[in-house]
Amino acid sequence: MARHLYSCPLRWSDMDAFGHVNNAVFLRYLEEARIDFMFRLSSDDGPSFSGGSVVARHEIDYLRPLVHRHEPVTVESWVTKIGAASLTISYEIKDPETVYVRATTVVVPFDLRAQRPRRITAEERAVLEEYQDDSAGSAEALVA
């Protein structure tokens, strides 16, 4: 099982009045990693997740405060569930020694022309399965 790694820079504007990265900013970090992950899965002859998708749900557990520094954090992503018309991506935002956030996102492929959700194709499923690890289960299991 492969995992996608994204090196995410921290910006000075990410900090809040309490001197750490604001909780809402972590959603942007997850978005950057998810977009990088989904576009890397796409290719000229492979599945195209770039055709459209929408986020149906986020679940985030904030484990440790993250303060601004020059070194990026790593966002590790993998697939925990593949349904007929949705997939669940799990993440850890971390350094080698510290996990700051564990999260999940439910993503629904979306047909932009028809303006409606679409099913995951067999080709997309095959690529997603390379990144699938459902042993962690839900976000509740990720916190344990």
GIBELSUL-V732225 format. One record per pair of residues at least 6 apart in sequence whose C-alpha atoms are under 6 Angstrom apart, sorted by the first residue. I is the first residue (numbers start at 1). J is the second residue. Records with the same first field share a line. If there is no record, write none. Layout:
I=J, J
This chain:
1=130, 131
2=131
3=77, 78, 131
4=76, 77
5=75, 76
6=33, 74, 75
7=72, 73, 74
8=72, 73, 74
9=72
10=72
14=21
15=21, 22
16=22
20=66, 67
21=66, 67
42=48
47=123, 124
52=110
53=108, 109, 110
54=107, 108
55=106, 107
56=106, 107
57=105, 106
58=104, 105
59=103, 104
60=102, 103
61=101, 102
62=101
63=100, 101
64=100
73=94, 95
74=93, 94
75=92, 93
76=91, 92
77=90, 91
78=89, 90, 131
79=88, 89, 131, 132
80=88, 89, 132, 133, 134
81=87, 88
84=119, 120
85=119, 120
86=107, 108
87=106, 107
88=105, 106
89=104, 105
90=103, 104
91=102, 103
92=101, 102
93=100, 101
94=100
109=117, 118
110=116, 117, 118
111=117, 118
136=142
